[in-house]
Amino acid sequence: MKKNSLKICLLNDTISPSKTPLFEELSKKYNLRVLFCNSKMKDRLWKVKLENYSFKKKILPNLNFNFFFLNYTLFIYLLLNKFDVYILGERPEFFISEFVFTFF
């Protein structure tokens, strides 16, 4: 199957076992890059080994301020890497990253 040439960036809150297989399948058809705001959340007990997946991914460094996270490298990353499509996940703790993401 030939890949679509669109460059897609997807901002996702955290690595999860329900979404990673979907990202893997989407990456077979699209030029997909997944940005994770955090590697795991305190209320999520699962573990996912990203090395088992070949889709392009990046776990963004973050600062935790109890009620929200700040992905301080996201803005620069998006400036340096142009995409055709931006897909935004949604979780209240990442509202700052989601806000930054909406400008691209």
C-alpha positions as CSV (number, residue, x, y, z in Angstrom):
1,M,0.0,0.0,0.0
2,K,1.4,3.4,-1.0
3,K,1.6,6.0,1.8
4,N,-0.3,9.3,1.5
5,S,2.2,12.2,1.2
6,L,0.5,14.4,3.8
7,K,2.6,14.9,6.9
8,I,0.3,14.5,9.9
9,C,1.1,15.5,13.5
10,L,-1.0,14.1,16.3
11,L,-0.8,15.4,19.8
12,N,-1.8,12.8,22.4
13,D,-1.9,13.0,26.1
14,T,-0.1,9.8,27.1
15,I,1.0,6.4,25.8
16,S,-1.9,3.9,26.1
17,P,-2.5,0.3,25.0
18,S,-5.7,1.2,23.3
19,K,-4.3,3.9,21.0
20,T,-0.8,2.6,20.1
21,P,-2.0,-0.2,17.8
22,L,-4.2,2.4,16.0
23,F,-1.2,4.7,15.5
24,E,0.8,1.8,14.2
25,E,-1.9,1.1,11.6
26,L,-2.3,4.7,10.6
27,S,1.4,5.1,10.1
28,K,1.3,2.4,7.4
29,K,-0.9,4.6,5.3
30,Y,0.0,8.1,6.4
31,N,3.2,10.0,7.2
32,L,2.3,10.2,10.9
33,R,4.2,11.7,13.8
34,V,2.7,11.2,17.3
35,L,3.7,13.6,20.1
36,F,3.0,12.3,23.5
37,C,2.6,14.9,26.3
38,N,3.6,12.5,28.9
39,S,4.9,8.9,29.1
40,K,2.3,7.8,31.7
41,M,-0.3,9.2,34.1
42,K,-0.6,8.4,37.8
43,D,-4.1,7.1,37.4
44,R,-3.1,4.7,34.5
45,L,-1.7,1.4,35.7
46,W,-0.8,-0.1,32.3
47,K,2.6,-0.3,30.7
48,V,3.2,0.0,27.0
49,K,6.6,-0.8,25.3
50,L,6.9,1.8,22.5
51,E,9.9,-0.2,21.0
52,N,7.3,-2.7,19.9
53,Y,5.9,-0.1,17.5
54,S,7.5,1.4,14.4
55,F,5.4,4.6,14.0
56,K,7.2,7.9,14.4
57,K,6.9,9.1,18.0
58,K,8.3,11.6,20.5
59,I,7.6,11.8,24.2
60,L,7.8,15.5,25.0
61,P,9.7,16.6,28.1
62,N,7.4,18.2,30.6
63,L,7.1,20.0,33.9
64,N,4.4,18.8,36.3
65,F,2.6,21.6,38.2
66,N,0.2,19.2,40.1
67,F,-2.9,20.4,38.1
68,F,-1.3,20.7,34.7
69,F,1.7,19.8,32.6
70,L,3.9,22.1,30.6
71,N,5.5,20.6,27.5
72,Y,8.2,23.3,27.2
73,T,9.7,22.1,23.9
74,L,6.5,21.8,22.0
75,F,6.5,25.3,20.5
76,I,10.0,25.0,19.2
77,Y,9.4,21.5,17.9
78,L,6.4,22.7,15.9
79,L,8.3,25.7,14.5
80,L,11.1,23.4,13.3
81,N,8.9,20.7,11.9
82,K,6.1,21.6,9.4
83,F,3.1,19.4,9.0
84,D,0.1,19.5,6.7
85,V,-2.4,18.3,9.2
86,Y,-2.5,18.8,13.0
87,I,-4.7,16.5,15.1
88,L,-5.3,17.4,18.8
89,G,-6.2,15.0,21.6
90,E,-7.9,16.5,24.6
91,R,-7.2,16.2,28.3
92,P,-7.5,19.2,30.8
93,E,-4.0,18.6,32.3
94,F,-2.4,19.5,29.0
95,F,-4.4,22.6,28.2
96,I,-1.2,24.7,27.7
97,S,0.3,22.3,25.1
98,E,-3.1,22.0,23.4
99,F,-3.4,25.8,23.3
100,V,0.1,26.1,21.7
101,F,-0.8,23.3,19.2
102,T,-3.8,25.2,18.0
103,F,-1.6,27.9,16.5
104,F,-0.1,25.5,13.9
